[in-house]
Amino acid sequence: MNMITVKDGTQIYFKDWGTGQPLFFHHGWPLSADDWDTQMMFFLERGYRVIAHDRRGHGRSTQTVTGNEMDTYAADVAELVAKLDLKEAIHIGHSTGGGEVARYVARYGKGRVAKAVLISSVPPIMVKSEKNPGGTPVEVFDKIREGTANHRAQFYEDITLPFYGYNRPGAVISQGVRDNWWRQGMMGGIKAQYDCIKAFSETDFTEDLKKIEIPTLVMHGEDDQIVPFSDSGPLSAKLLKDGTLKAYPGFPHGMPTTHAEQINADLLEFIKS
């Protein structure tokens, strides 16, 4: 297994396939590098080097009790990037992974990152407040915490329905996709996943986005039931110096899986541009 041990002794699992320009994929909560399998196969076949890691506490990485917040997530990525000596990399994040990309690029990306992509991503900030009146009420995240802490196995089954838009009329449901989400979620550590809810919902990425100078593509489904479109994608694109928003009418939060063909084609076009 490919592992690095970071400063606090946590072991971070990663996949690193192929040669060529590196594409580094950052997964969402509470998943793992496996959530990017379709994208990794697609870009590997087109001559790219593809890398994805299991965030601390997730997948095959150490089930951490500490460090389950964005500063440490970004620092872990910086250590892995340095070990692999990645340059001219394109960092692509989905959901929580988009927040990780924003923090990593803003703090550590200079000289190493060529472009970034935020897909269905949590920036600028999710939770509702006086500063963010269009955000999601904290009670919604409290329910996610309650489900994760007290009946994780069933909760992780149930959340796949809104995640992939499978609760919409006429949706074609893939049981395999639902099972794979559940499998990935249950591989990770409950404490780390519980802590990560605060990290993805309450971290303010406004200043990170303002610092990013590289071309950044913001891709977001307009029917995202997990990270609502109006309080995320358009706001992030405005804060970026060189941001482009691509909106997808009717697409769900998990669109890299449900609409992989479209998302992969649009990613390829941006990477080549």
N, C-alpha and C positions, 0 to 999 in steps of 0.2 A: 504494500500500500504506500502511495506517495503521502508523506507526512512531513510537516516542519514543526519544530517546537519553538514557540514564540517566547518573548521575554519572561512571562509569568509562569512558564512551564506547560501551558496549554498546547495540546497537539492539534494542528489544523490539517485536515485531509484535503487533498486537491487532485484534480485530473489535469493532465497536460499532454495534449495530443498534437502531433503534426509539426510542421514548420511554416515559415512565412510570417506575415504580419500577425501579431498576437491580438486575439479577441478574448477579453476577460469577462466572464459572466458571473453576476451576483444574484443569488436566488432570493425569493421572498420568504416570509414567515409562514409556517414553521418548517419549511421544506429543506432541500439539500441541493447539491450540485446536479443531482439526477433530474431535477425539474427542467434542465436545459438540454436534455439528451437530443431532442429533435433539432435544436439549433446547432448543437455541437457537431452532429453528423452532417448537417447541411453545409456548414462552413468548412469543416474538415475536407469534404469532397471537393471544395472549391479552392483549396490550396492555402487555407489559413491555419495558423496555430491557435488552438482553442483551449482555454483554461477555465476551470470552474472549481470553486472550493466549497466545503461545508463550513458555514459560519460557526464560530465557537458555540458549543451547546447544541448544535444541530447535526443531523446525519451521523457521520463516522468520526467527527471531531470530539474532543473531550467534552463530557457533560458538565460544563462549568457552573459553579455557584456564583462566581464573581466575574466582573468585566462584561456583563451582558448589556452594553450600551454603545451608542454610536461612536464615541471617541475610541474605544477599544476595538470595535469592529474595524474601523478605518485603519488603526495602527496595525492590526493583524494582517490586513490586506497589504499594507506598505511593507511589512516584513516578508511576505510571500513574493511580492513583486520584486523586491531587492534580491531575494534568493534566486529567483528565476531570471534576474537581470532583464526585465521586460522594458523595451523602449518602443516608442511610436505605437503604443497599445491603444486599443479602443475598449473602453469599459462600458459594459451594458448591464443595467440593473432593472430587475422587475420588482415592483412593490416596495417592500422593506429594502431590497437590494438597490433600488434607485436612491434611497436615502444614503445608503452606504457609499454608493458611487459619488454622490454630491460631496459628502464629507471627505472621502479619500482624495478626490481630484482637487478640492479646494486646499487641502492641507499638504498633500504629498505628491501631487501630480506633475508639478513643473518639470519639464524636460523628459518626462516618461510617457505622457498621455497625449495622443493625437486628437481623439474625439471621444465623446461620451453619448450614451443613449439612456434615457429614463423612460421605462415602459410601465404604465399603470402605477406610477410611483407615488410615494407618500409625501415628498416635498410639495410646497414649502413647509406646511405643518398641518396635521390632521385635526387635532382636538379643537373644539369650539371654545372661544374665549372672547373677551371684549375686543382684543386686537384681531381676532379671526372669527367674526360673527357667522360666517358661512360654513364653519367647520362642523365636525361630527360631535355630538354631545358626549361628555366623558362617560355617561351611563352606558353607552354602547360598548365602550372598551371595558367597562367594569363587567359587562355580561360575558365578553370574550375571556376576561380573566377568570370569572366564576366557572365558565365551561371548561377552560383549560385545567384549572386547579382541581376540580371536583368530579368531572366525568369526561375526561379528555378523549377517550376512545369513541364515545358516542358523539360528542361535540365535533370531533374531527370528521366524522361521517357526515353530519348535518351541514357543516359549513361549506362543503363542496358544491352544494346546490346553488347558492348565490354566487360563489366564487367563479363558477363557470357559466353562470346564466342558465343553469339547468332548471331553474324554477320559473322560467318564462314560458308562456303559451307556445306550443309547437316546438320546443327545444328537443333536439335529438341527444339523448343522454348516453354517454359512454360510461358503462360501469367500470371498465378498465382504468379510465382516467380518474374516476373517483377513488378506486382502490389504490392507485399509485400515489395519489395525494395523501391518503390515510397512511399508507406504508411509510412514506417519507416523514410525515409528522410524528409517527409513533417511534421512529428510530432515534429521535432527538431527546434531550433531557427536559423534563417537565419544568424544572426551576428556571433554566435558561430561556425556555420558550415563554414562560410566564413573565419574566423580566423584560423580554423583548417586546411585549405588548406596549409597555410604557415607552420603550425606545422608539418604536415606529409611530406611535400616536402623539407623543408629547415633544419630540425633538423638533426644534425650530431650525430649518435649513436655509432661512432667508439669506443670511450673510454668506453661507457657503455658495449659494447660487450666484450671488453678486460677484464673488471672487473668480468664478470660472470664466476663462477667456477663450477656451477652445470651442469649436463648433459642437453644439449639443442638440440632439434630436429628442423631442418630447413626444412620445406616442401614448395616446390614452383613448380607451373606449368610452363612448358617451353613455353606455348603459352599465358602467362599472358600479356594482352594488357594494363593493368593499372600500374602495378609495374613490368617492364621488368626483366625477369629472370637473364640475364647476369650481371646486375648491382646491384643485390640484394642478392638472396639466396646463391650463391657460395661465395660471398665476406663476408657475415655474418658468414658463417660456418668456414671460415679461421680465422676470428678474435676471435672466441670463443675458450676458453681453452678446452672444452669438447663438441664440436659441431659435429653434424652429418647432412649431407645434403641428403635429399630424393627428387629427381627431378621427375616430372611427365610429360612425353612427351604428348603434345597436350592438357593438362589441362588448363582451364582459371583461371582468378583471383578469381572468385567466386566458386572455386572448393569444398569448404566445403558444398555448396548447390547442385551444379550440379553433384558432385561425392561423395555424403555423405557416401555411403556404403564403398568405398575404403578408404576415409580419416578417418572415424570412426574406421575401422579395424586397420589401421596403427597407429592411436593415441593410441588405446587400447594396441597394442603390445608394443609401447614405454613406456606407463605408467606401464605396468606389468614387463618390462625388468629390 
